[in-house]
Amino acid sequence: MKKLTLIVSTFILSFMMTACNCGDKNREGQTQDALENIFARKSVRKYLPKPVEREKAELLLKAGMAAPTGKNTQPWEFVVVTDRGVLDSMAAALPYAKMLKDAPMAIVVCGDVTKSSYWYIDCSAAAENILLAAEALGLGAVWTATYPYEDRMEAAKKYTGLPDHIASLCVIPVGYPAAPQTPKDKWDASKVHTDKW
């Protein structure tokens, strides 16, 4: 009977913790409530010299592929870069991705231009999902654009060997944040219009 009581108590406690989203959300393996996570997201540009675990990298990619996509074309492709030489080369070549020299990993978000003329829109949704997943997993990340800048897209293509029908949208450096950061509050009621302008 004591064993049954312990099992039931454990189940109830577990259910309550999940239902009310209680507990320490920054513990390893736990994620944040969706809205809390959205408002907590920040652009992280400095990273600890610690690799991103393969399981977490895969979760980032799964989050990217869970994005909405027009007509379900799913034009996205992803290149995960962990090679130090490639990261350093891209850091030197991309003007707003200098933080790649410290990042242990990057995800190059790309689109198949033969699948969709609006690949960059679908891939933008995938990139945002990756950024939100990084926040939820205790990682830091930042969007660094390659599209629509030809020189940046060529640099990404050069260092990752993209075929001609694949275009890069952005490079997302990913790592563990080197220091705590506070998210920006971007709410501006003056930008909201009801029924008409």
MARSENU-29575 format. One record per residue (C-alpha): y, x, z; residue number from 0. Coordinates in steps of 0.5 Angstrom, whole numbers. Example, Ala and Ser with C-alpha at 12.3 -4.5 7.8 and 13.67 -1.06 7.14 Angstrom:
2
-9 / 25 / 16 / 0
-2 / 27 / 14 / 1
REM end
This chain:
197
0 / 0 / 0 / 0
5 / 6 / 2 / 1
3 / 9 / -5 / 2
5 / 2 / -9 / 3
11 / 1 / -5 / 4
13 / 9 / -7 / 5
12 / 7 / -14 / 6
16 / 1 / -14 / 7
22 / 4 / -10 / 8
22 / 10 / -15 / 9
22 / 5 / -21 / 10
27 / 0 / -18 / 11
32 / 6 / -16 / 12
31 / 9 / -23 / 13
32 / 2 / -27 / 14
39 / 2 / -22 / 15
41 / 9 / -24 / 16
40 / 7 / -31 / 17
43 / 0 / -31 / 18
49 / 2 / -27 / 19
50 / 9 / -31 / 20
50 / 12 / -24 / 21
49 / 20 / -22 / 22
52 / 26 / -24 / 23
52 / 26 / -32 / 24
53 / 33 / -32 / 25
46 / 35 / -30 / 26
42 / 38 / -35 / 27
38 / 33 / -40 / 28
43 / 27 / -38 / 29
48 / 24 / -43 / 30
54 / 20 / -42 / 31
56 / 13 / -43 / 32
58 / 12 / -50 / 33
65 / 10 / -49 / 34
66 / 15 / -44 / 35
63 / 20 / -48 / 36
68 / 18 / -54 / 37
74 / 19 / -49 / 38
71 / 26 / -47 / 39
70 / 29 / -53 / 40
75 / 35 / -54 / 41
75 / 41 / -59 / 42
72 / 47 / -56 / 43
74 / 54 / -59 / 44
71 / 59 / -54 / 45
64 / 60 / -52 / 46
59 / 63 / -47 / 47
54 / 68 / -50 / 48
48 / 63 / -49 / 49
44 / 61 / -55 / 50
44 / 53 / -56 / 51
37 / 51 / -55 / 52
33 / 49 / -61 / 53
31 / 42 / -58 / 54
39 / 41 / -57 / 55
40 / 43 / -64 / 56
35 / 38 / -67 / 57
38 / 32 / -63 / 58
45 / 34 / -66 / 59
42 / 34 / -73 / 60
39 / 27 / -71 / 61
45 / 24 / -69 / 62
48 / 26 / -75 / 63
43 / 23 / -79 / 64
44 / 17 / -75 / 65
51 / 16 / -78 / 66
53 / 10 / -82 / 67
52 / 11 / -90 / 68
54 / 7 / -96 / 69
49 / 3 / -99 / 70
44 / 8 / -95 / 71
45 / 13 / -100 / 72
45 / 19 / -94 / 73
48 / 24 / -98 / 74
48 / 29 / -93 / 75
45 / 36 / -92 / 76
46 / 41 / -86 / 77
45 / 48 / -86 / 78
44 / 51 / -79 / 79
47 / 58 / -78 / 80
45 / 62 / -73 / 81
45 / 69 / -76 / 82
50 / 73 / -73 / 83
52 / 77 / -80 / 84
53 / 70 / -83 / 85
57 / 67 / -77 / 86
62 / 73 / -77 / 87
62 / 73 / -85 / 88
64 / 66 / -85 / 89
69 / 67 / -79 / 90
73 / 72 / -83 / 91
73 / 68 / -90 / 92
75 / 61 / -87 / 93
82 / 61 / -84 / 94
81 / 56 / -79 / 95
74 / 58 / -77 / 96
75 / 65 / -73 / 97
72 / 62 / -67 / 98
65 / 63 / -71 / 99
65 / 70 / -69 / 100
64 / 68 / -62 / 101
59 / 62 / -63 / 102
52 / 62 / -63 / 103
51 / 57 / -68 / 104
54 / 53 / -73 / 105
52 / 47 / -77 / 106
55 / 46 / -84 / 107
55 / 39 / -86 / 108
54 / 38 / -94 / 109
54 / 33 / -99 / 110
50 / 32 / -105 / 111
55 / 30 / -110 / 112
50 / 27 / -115 / 113
48 / 22 / -110 / 114
55 / 19 / -108 / 115
62 / 20 / -111 / 116
64 / 18 / -103 / 117
59 / 23 / -100 / 118
65 / 26 / -96 / 119
66 / 19 / -93 / 120
59 / 19 / -91 / 121
59 / 26 / -88 / 122
65 / 25 / -84 / 123
61 / 20 / -80 / 124
55 / 25 / -79 / 125
60 / 30 / -77 / 126
63 / 26 / -72 / 127
56 / 24 / -69 / 128
55 / 31 / -69 / 129
61 / 32 / -65 / 130
60 / 27 / -60 / 131
53 / 29 / -59 / 132
55 / 36 / -57 / 133
59 / 33 / -52 / 134
54 / 29 / -49 / 135
49 / 35 / -49 / 136
54 / 39 / -45 / 137
56 / 43 / -51 / 138
62 / 45 / -54 / 139
64 / 44 / -62 / 140
70 / 43 / -67 / 141
71 / 41 / -74 / 142
73 / 46 / -79 / 143
74 / 43 / -85 / 144
72 / 46 / -92 / 145
73 / 40 / -96 / 146
77 / 39 / -100 / 147
80 / 46 / -100 / 148
76 / 50 / -106 / 149
77 / 57 / -103 / 150
74 / 55 / -96 / 151
68 / 51 / -100 / 152
66 / 57 / -104 / 153
66 / 61 / -98 / 154
61 / 56 / -95 / 155
57 / 56 / -101 / 156
57 / 64 / -102 / 157
55 / 65 / -94 / 158
50 / 59 / -94 / 159
47 / 59 / -101 / 160
49 / 52 / -103 / 161
46 / 50 / -110 / 162
52 / 47 / -114 / 163
50 / 40 / -113 / 164
51 / 41 / -106 / 165
59 / 41 / -103 / 166
61 / 43 / -96 / 167
65 / 38 / -92 / 168
66 / 42 / -86 / 169
63 / 48 / -81 / 170
62 / 46 / -74 / 171
61 / 52 / -69 / 172
57 / 50 / -63 / 173
56 / 53 / -57 / 174
57 / 52 / -49 / 175
64 / 52 / -47 / 176
67 / 58 / -44 / 177
71 / 54 / -40 / 178
73 / 47 / -38 / 179
77 / 43 / -42 / 180
81 / 37 / -41 / 181
81 / 32 / -47 / 182
87 / 30 / -50 / 183
89 / 22 / -49 / 184
91 / 20 / -56 / 185
92 / 13 / -55 / 186
98 / 10 / -58 / 187
100 / 3 / -58 / 188
105 / 3 / -63 / 189
100 / 5 / -68 / 190
96 / -2 / -67 / 191
99 / -8 / -71 / 192
96 / -15 / -70 / 193
95 / -20 / -76 / 194
100 / -16 / -81 / 195
105 / -10 / -80 / 196
REM end
